[in-house]
Amino acid sequence: MFLRVKARLLLCVRLMQSYPVHLDGDTRIVMEHTGMYYEQMARWLSNSDLFVSAVNPNFIKDFGNNSLRKVKTDNADSVKIVRYVICINEKLSIYY
C-alpha cells in the first residue's frame, strides 16, 4: 500500500518542484504526528527539500473549537488543519 502512496507523492513532489513559479517558502506540508505512522512520510517529504511540519494533534483539535457543529470527516479535518496553519504559519517548526 505504501508503495502506491509513495508513487503518488513522488508525482506530487515533482509537480511542485517543476511549478513555473517556484514555491520556495510558500509551500507548507503540515501533518498531525500520530504515533509512528507519520514519520516515514514526513521524513521522505522533508528529504525532497520541502517544508514539512508535524504538529501535535491536540493543538489542532483544540484550535477553533467554538463551533456547535461537530463534523468529523477527513475533509473537515483538512480544513481545520489549513485554518490552523494560516493562523500560526510563522511558528511552524521544520521537521528534520
C-alpha positions in Angstrom: 0.0 0.0 0.0 2.7 2.5 1.0 4.4 2.0 -2.4 1.3 3.2 -4.2 1.1 6.2 -1.9 4.8 6.9 -2.3 4.4 6.8 -6.1 1.6 9.3 -5.9 3.5 11.5 -3.5 6.6 11.4 -5.8 4.4 12.6 -8.7 3.0 15.4 -6.4 6.6 16.4 -5.3 7.8 16.5 -8.9 4.8 18.7 -9.9 5.5 21.1 -7.0 9.2 21.2 -7.9 8.5 21.9 -11.6 5.8 24.5 -11.0 6.5 27.6 -13.2 6.6 30.0 -10.2 8.9 28.3 -7.8 7.1 27.7 -4.5 10.1 28.0 -2.1 8.9 29.4 1.2 5.3 29.4 0.3 4.6 25.6 0.2 4.0 24.0 3.6 3.2 20.4 4.2 1.7 20.1 7.6 0.5 16.8 9.2 -0.5 15.7 12.6 2.1 13.5 14.3 0.2 10.4 15.4 2.2 7.6 16.7 4.8 6.3 14.2 2.5 6.5 11.2 3.5 10.0 10.0 7.3 9.5 10.4 8.2 7.7 7.2 6.1 10.1 5.0 7.4 13.2 6.9 11.0 12.1 6.5 10.6 11.3 2.9 8.9 14.6 2.0 11.5 16.5 4.1 14.3 14.7 2.2 12.7 16.0 -1.0 13.6 19.6 0.1 10.0 20.5 1.0 8.9 22.3 4.1 7.3 19.7 6.4 6.0 20.3 9.8 4.4 17.7 12.1 2.0 19.2 14.6 0.6 17.8 17.8 -2.9 16.6 17.0 -4.2 18.1 20.3 -3.2 21.6 19.1 -5.3 21.2 16.1 -8.2 19.5 18.0 -8.3 22.4 20.4 -8.0 25.1 17.7 -11.3 26.8 16.9 -13.5 24.5 18.9 -16.2 27.2 19.2 -18.4 25.6 16.6 -21.7 23.9 17.7 -21.3 21.5 14.7 -19.0 18.6 15.5 -18.3 17.2 12.0 -15.6 14.5 11.9 -14.5 13.7 8.4 -11.2 13.8 6.5 -12.4 16.9 4.6 -13.4 18.7 7.8 -10.1 17.7 9.4 -8.2 19.0 6.4 -10.0 22.4 6.5 -9.3 22.7 10.2 -5.6 21.9 9.7 -5.4 24.6 6.9 -7.1 27.2 9.2 -4.6 26.3 12.0 -1.6 26.7 9.7 -2.9 30.1 8.4 -3.1 31.3 11.9 0.2 30.1 13.2 2.2 29.9 9.9 5.3 31.8 11.3 5.5 29.5 14.3 5.6 26.2 12.4 8.8 24.2 13.1 10.5 22.3 10.3 10.5 18.5 10.6 14.0 17.0 10.3 
